[in-house]
Amino acid sequence: RPPRSTPYPTLFPYTTLFRSAMIGDRERCIASGMDDYISKPITPKELSQVIEKVLKTLEDESVPLVSEVEPKNVIDEAELLQRTGGDFHLLSELTSMFIKEYPEALNIIRKAILNGDMNEFRIACHSLKGSIATFASSSATTAIVRLETLKDLSQSEELIIKLENELRSLTDALMKLVSVQPQEESSVV
């Protein structure tokens, strides 16, 4: 990985374990961004020292816990509101329909995979992709596109799991968004 060039905090330390060390390996690993390096054969004492060193570094850097890191934006709210003309009632209806219908779409996709039916698989993925795209969620859209473009259905399980996770995040974000919709102004007669 590139040396600590990311603007995001490193949440996990990287230590390299080599089975056959070569001269210069340690320097190359540290230069590439690893937190430490250890080579075989290792002793429990040596491993313990490396772990303690990395943990001490983490404490010193005040690396945030995963729960302290800001969550990613699951949906582009501005784009979504533009697509619905700012109509929260329409957004609420679309959200409700999507939440009711996407589980069945996933079932159709899974059934097509089990049956080895690439045509049904592609049709179901494409249909779900259209529904997902409505909600301006690049991560969920990316997940369904990756699934839809598979050449081998036997490679689908990991992508299905990723898609399901993205869909849970999307529905959570949508429910949160429609629950904080502005109250309609009462008209004075």
N, C-alpha and C positions, 0 to 999 in steps of 0.2 A: 504494500500500500504506500501511497506517497507520504513523505514526512509531514506530519501534523499541519498540512496545508488547508485543512477544512476549517471554516468559521464556526463549526459546531463543536461543542465540547465532546471529548472522547469519554464515552461512558464505561468502556471496558479496557482494561490493560491488555497489551499484546506482548507476550513473551514467546520467543522462538525456542523450540527444542529440536536439536539436530541429532541424528543418530550417528553421523560420521562428520565431524567438524573439519573444516579446511581452514587454512590460514586466511585471515581476513573476513571470515564469515560473521564474526561478532560485530565488526565495524560496519559491514554492509547492512546487517539487520538493524542496528541502532540508527544508522543513517537513513534507512527506509521508513523509520517511524516506530519500530518496535520499542517497547519499554525496557526489555531486557532480553538476555540470551543465555541459554544453558545447553550443554552438549552431553551426550551419553558417553560413558556411563555416569549416571547421577547418583548422588547419595541423598538420603532424606535430609541431612543437614544442609546440603547445598540447595536443594529445592526449597526448603523452609526459608533460607536466607533470601532467595530470589523473591519469593512470595511476600515476605516481610518488607523488602525494599520497595516493591511495586505498591503495596498497600500504604506504606509511608508516603510515597510520592502522591498517591491519590488523596490522602488526607491533607497534604501540604497544598495541593492545587485546588482544594475545595471543589472538586468535581461534583456537579449536581447529581442527585439520585434520579433514576428514571422518572419517578413521579413528579420531580421538580422541573423537568424539561417541558417546554410548551408543546401541546399537542399539535400535530400537523393540521392544516386546514383541509378538511375532508371535502368540502364543497366550496366553490367560488360563489359566495353569496350574492355579490353584485351581478355576476353573470346570470345566476339563477333568477334573481328578481327581475332582471331585464327580460329574460325569456318568458316570464309569467306576467309581464307588464306591471310588476309591483303588486299584483293581485294576490294577497295572502289567502283569500278564500280558495282561489284556483290552486295555489300551491298546496294548501291543506288537502284538497280533494285529490290532487295528483299524488301526493305523499301517501294518502290513505289507500288509493288504488294500488300503488307500487308495493306497499308493504303487504297487502293482501295477495298480490299476484306473483311477486318474484320467487317465493318458495316453490310454487308449482313449476315455474320456468327452470329452476335448478333441478327439480325432480325429472323433468323431461330431458335435460342435459345428461343427468346421471344415468337415466334409463337408456338413452342413445349410446352412451359409453359402454354400458353393460352388454348391449346388443351389438356393439361394433358397428352401429349405423352412422357413418360419417355424414351422410346427407342430413339426417334428422338432427344430428349434433350441431352442424353448421347453422341450420335454420333456427334452432332454439337459441344458440349463442347470439346469432345476429339479431333476433327479436329482443332478447334481454339487453343487448348492447344499445339498442335504440331507446329502450326504457331508461337505462342507466344514464345515457348521454343527456337526457332531458334535465337531469339534476346537476349538471356542471361539476361532476366529480371526476377529476382527472385520474385519481388513483384507482377508483372502481372501474372506470372506462378502460384504463390500461390493463387491469386484471382480466376483464372479459375479452379484450382484443387478443391478449396473449393466449387465452384459452381457445378462442375462435380460430386462431391461425395455426393451431397444432396440426402437425402432419401425422402424428401417431397417437391414437387415443390411449394407449397404454402409459403415456407420459402425463396424463391429465390430473391425477390425484392431487399432487402438490399445488397445481394451479387452481383446482376447484376449492381447496382449503383457503388459499390466498383470496380468491374471489369471495368466498363466504365471509371471511374476516372483513374485507373491504365493504361488503354489503351491510354487515352489522354496523360498521362505523358510519356508513352513509345513512342508514335508517335512524341511527341515534342522532346524527347531526340534523337530519331533516325534522325529526320530532322536536328537537330542541328549538330549531328555527321557527317552526309553526306554533310552538307553545309560547313564544315571546312576540308574536305578531302584534302590531299596534292595534289598539282598540279603535273600532270605527267611531268616528265622531258622531255624537248625537246631534241631530238637527233640531234647531229651534224653530217652532212654528209661530 
